Amino acid sequence: MTDAPPLAGLLETALYAADMARARGFYEGVLGLAPMFADERLTAYPVGGRSALLVFLRGSTTETVHLPGGTIPPHDGIGGVHAALAVTAEALPAWEARLAGHGIAVEGRTRWPRGSISIYFRDPDSNLLELATPGLWPVW
């Protein structure tokens, strides 16, 4: 609809993990992310200065969460969910080497019509992660 107020960006992307310690090992050890918040059911990682990658313990968010400021409705996810992370074209070879060094298989590689390259790999919970260079979308 053309009369919708503007959105300022995508703030959070949520993935779900069966084992939080294993997920933290992957996101911190392989992707080099540092948590900005962590407890037994959630680890939140800053990505790119304006976004957060939320990793929830699967099944821990199926009840309404009551906070002093309000409530968060239930949510959860199963199966291979997808998230794409933006990287520069110059950084992509280093990322490929890093993934290989951690024994992470690149399952797919695509060169997009606008010149972007994407590589695809999985986290320990079979979520499909993508590293994409500029040009994939008009916004990146």
N, C-alpha and C positions, 0 to 999 in steps of 0.2 A: 504494500500500500504506500502511496506517495505521501500520505499525511502522517506517517509514523514519525515520532521524535527520533533524532539521530542516536546511534549507538557509538560509544567511544572506543570500543575494541572488545576483543575476547579476553576475559580476565582469567578464567580457570578452565582447565581440561582435566577430567577425572578418569583415572584408570583404577582397576580393582585387582588386588593380589591375594593369593591364597595364603602366603607366608610373608609377613611384613619384614622380618629380618632378611630373608632372601631378596625381597624387592629392594630394600635399602642397599644391600650389597651390590645389586646391579646398578641402580640409579646413581649411587654415590661412587662406586668403584669403577664401573665401566663408563658411564656418561659424565662423571666428575661433578655431579650436582651436589650442592650443599643445602641441607634442609633449613628452612626458615621457621618451621614448626614441625614437631613430631610428638606423637603419643602412641598408645598401643593400637589405635584404629586408623590413624592418618599420618602421612608424612607429606608436607607441602614443600615443593621446591620452586625457587624463583627461576624463571627462564626469560632471558632476553631483556630484563629490566622492566617489563610491563605485564608479564603473564605469570601464571602459577600452574605447575603440574601437580595435581593432587593424586596421591596414591593411597587409596583406602583399602583396609583389610576387608576382603569380600565377606559379606554377611553382617558386617558391623554397623551398617547404616540403614537397616531395614525397619527401624523404629524411629519415630519422631524424636529429635534431639531438642531438649528444652534448655535454653540458655537464659541468663539474666535479661538479655535484650530481646528475646523472642524465640521462635522455633525454626528448625530446619526440617522440612518434610523428608520422609524416607526416600532412599534411592539405592540402587545396587546395579551391578553389571556382571555378566558372565560371558564367556566366549572371547574370541580374539577381537578386541576393540582396537581402533586405529587412532594414532596421533602422529602428526608431522611436526618436526622441529626444523627451524630455519638455520641454515649454515651458509657461510660465504663459499663461493666457488674455490677460493684458495685453501680453505680449511678442509674441504671434502677428502682429499687424499690422506691427510693426517687422521681424519675420522675413520676412514677405511682401514688404515694401518692399526689404529687403536682397537677397533672391533676385532680384527684378525688376531691381534696380540692377546685378546681376552677370549679367544676361541668362539667368537660370535659370528655365525654364518650370515653373509649377505644373501638374502633369498631372491632379491630382484633388483634390477637397475633399469631406469628409464631415462631416456633423453627426450624432453618435452619439446613441442614445436617452437616455443619461445626461447629455447636454449638452456633451460634449467635441467639439472640432473637430479634425480631422486634415487636413493638407495633404501632398501627395505630390510629390516631384521626384526627379530622377536625378543621380547623380554622373557624372563623365566615363566610367566603366566600366559604365554602365547599371544600377548598383545602385539599387534603389528606396529612397529615404529618406523618412521620415515625421516630421513635427513634430506632436505630439499634446498638446492641453491637458488639464488634469485632468478626470476623469470617464470616460475611455475604458474603464478597467478599475477594479474595486473597489480595486486597489492604487495607482491614479493617477487 
